[in-house]
């Protein structure tokens, strides 16, 4: 897993998703960057996005 430089916190996809929609993913639920998080940056499912260029510097509406 990657580490967030500003906080030293490990990146977890479930926590990232919850930071944007305030709903924790269910057990075994598939989480994808474009399908789960793309809508928050105007990207539809299936489009390539990256954490650094798409979400870098963005403030999430809920706590990570």
C-alpha positions in Angstrom: 0.0 0.0 0.0 1.0 3.6 -0.6 1.6 6.1 2.2 0.2 9.6 2.2 3.2 11.9 2.5 1.5 14.7 4.4 0.2 12.4 7.2 2.1 9.2 7.0 -1.2 7.3 6.8 -1.5 4.2 4.7 -4.0 4.7 1.8 -6.9 2.3 2.0 -9.5 2.3 -0.9 -12.4 1.7 1.5 -11.4 4.8 3.5 -11.0 6.9 0.4 -14.4 5.9 -0.8 -15.9 6.7 2.6 -14.2 10.1 2.6 -16.1 11.0 -0.6 -19.6 9.5 0.0 -19.6 8.9 3.8 -20.6 5.2 3.3 -18.3 2.4 4.3 -18.1 -0.3 1.6 -19.6 -3.7 2.5 -17.5 -6.8 3.0 -16.4 -8.2 -0.4 -17.6 -5.2 -2.3 -15.5 -4.3 -5.3 -14.1 -0.7 -5.2 -12.6 0.8 -8.3 -11.2 4.3 -8.8 -13.2 5.2 -11.8 -16.5 3.5 -10.8 -16.5 4.5 -7.1 -14.6 7.8 -7.1 -14.7 9.1 -10.7 -18.1 10.8 -10.3 -16.6 13.2 -7.7 -14.2 14.5 -10.3 -16.5 14.4 -13.3 -15.1 11.1 -14.6 -17.4 8.2 -15.6 -16.7 4.5 -14.9 -14.2 2.9 -17.2 -12.1 6.1 -17.7 -8.6 6.0 -16.5 -7.8 8.2 -13.5 -5.0 8.3 -11.0 -4.8 9.2 -7.3 -2.1 11.8 -7.8 -3.2 13.7 -10.8 -7.0 13.4 -10.4 -7.3 13.7 -6.6 -4.0 15.3 -5.6 -4.6 18.3 -3.4 -8.4 17.8 -3.4 -10.2 18.1 -0.1 -12.7 15.3 0.6 -16.1 16.3 2.1 -15.8 13.7 4.9 -13.0 12.6 7.2 -10.5 10.1 5.8 
